[in-house]
Amino acid sequence: VQLQASGGGLVQAGGSLRLSCAASGRTFSSDGMGWFRQAAGKEREFVAAIWWNFHTTYYADSVKGRFTISGDNAKNTVYLQMNSLKPEDTAVYYCAAVLRYRSGSSWSREYDYDVWGQGTQVTVSS
């Protein structure tokens, strides 16, 4: 089972990008998927997540109102529409899947994700 992220690139501040993440290999079911990012020299941080139950979404405060997560649970595909990009959004973006959301889990905690993609670079120039 693999997740393949794509859609990264170089964009000017204020611009937009749309990231995609699709599953390949053996099919699997998940309770939700999310996006994390890691800037150079920093720890990986939560960006957004979607719980397939009613497509409930969660966002980091830093991206709320600018980023939108969506997806198709039947295809284990998730998207991240990023608008009004800022230089501080520059990072490698990773997608991940939670196979079974357990009591005490958190959508913003990378430890609770079971499957990870390889990452796609997003660079925002000022």
C-alpha positions in Angstrom: 0.0 0.0 0.0 1.4 3.4 -1.0 0.3 7.0 -1.1 1.5 9.2 -3.9 1.5 12.9 -3.4 1.7 15.3 -6.4 1.0 18.9 -7.4 3.8 20.7 -5.6 5.9 23.4 -7.3 7.1 27.0 -7.2 4.5 29.8 -6.8 4.6 33.4 -5.9 3.2 34.7 -2.7 -0.6 35.1 -3.0 -0.8 32.3 -5.5 -2.5 29.0 -5.4 -1.6 25.3 -5.7 -3.6 22.1 -5.5 -2.0 19.0 -4.0 -3.3 15.5 -4.7 -2.7 12.3 -3.0 -3.8 8.9 -4.3 -3.4 5.4 -3.0 -1.8 2.7 -5.1 -1.1 -1.0 -4.7 -3.3 -3.1 -2.6 -6.6 -1.4 -1.8 -7.4 -0.5 1.7 -10.1 1.3 3.7 -9.3 4.2 5.9 -11.2 6.3 8.4 -9.6 9.5 7.1 -6.6 11.2 5.6 -4.5 14.2 6.3 -1.7 16.5 5.2 1.4 17.4 7.1 4.3 19.6 6.1 8.0 19.9 7.1 10.0 23.0 6.5 13.7 22.9 6.3 15.2 22.6 9.8 11.8 22.2 11.5 9.7 19.4 12.7 6.9 18.0 10.7 3.6 19.7 11.5 -0.1 19.1 11.0 -1.8 21.0 8.2 -5.3 19.5 7.6 -7.3 16.3 7.9 -10.6 14.9 6.7 -12.6 12.3 8.5 -14.7 10.4 6.1 -17.5 10.4 8.6 -19.6 13.3 7.2 -16.4 14.6 5.6 -15.5 16.4 8.8 -12.5 18.6 8.3 -9.8 19.9 10.6 -7.2 22.6 10.0 -4.1 24.1 11.7 -4.7 27.6 12.7 -2.0 28.8 10.4 -3.9 27.6 7.3 -7.5 28.1 8.3 -9.4 30.2 5.8 -6.7 29.7 3.1 -6.5 25.9 2.6 -9.3 23.5 1.9 -9.0 19.7 2.2 -11.4 17.4 0.3 -11.3 13.9 -1.0 -13.0 10.7 -2.0 -13.0 7.9 0.6 -13.9 5.2 -1.9 -10.7 5.9 -3.8 -8.6 6.9 -0.8 -7.8 10.1 -2.6 -7.3 13.4 -0.8 -6.7 17.0 -2.1 -5.4 20.1 -0.6 -6.4 23.4 -2.3 -4.0 26.1 -1.1 -4.8 29.7 -1.7 -3.2 33.0 -0.7 0.1 31.2 -0.2 2.8 32.8 1.9 6.5 32.2 2.0 6.1 30.5 5.4 4.0 27.8 3.6 7.2 26.6 1.9 7.8 23.0 2.9 7.6 19.4 1.9 4.0 18.3 2.1 3.1 14.8 3.1 -0.2 13.0 2.8 -1.1 10.2 5.2 -4.0 7.9 6.1 -5.6 6.7 9.3 -6.8 3.2 8.8 -8.8 3.0 12.0 -9.5 6.0 14.2 -9.2 4.8 17.8 -10.3 6.3 21.0 -7.8 8.8 22.1 -6.5 9.4 18.6 -6.0 12.9 17.3 -6.2 14.0 13.6 -3.4 16.4 14.2 -1.0 13.9 15.6 1.3 12.2 13.1 1.7 9.2 15.4 -1.9 8.2 14.8 -1.4 7.9 11.0 -0.7 4.5 9.6 0.3 5.0 5.9 2.4 7.9 4.6 3.3 9.2 1.1 6.7 10.4 -0.1 6.1 14.1 0.0 5.9 16.9 -2.6 7.8 20.2 -2.4 6.0 23.5 -2.2 8.0 26.6 -2.5 6.4 30.1 -2.2 8.6 33.0 -3.3 8.1 36.5 -1.9 
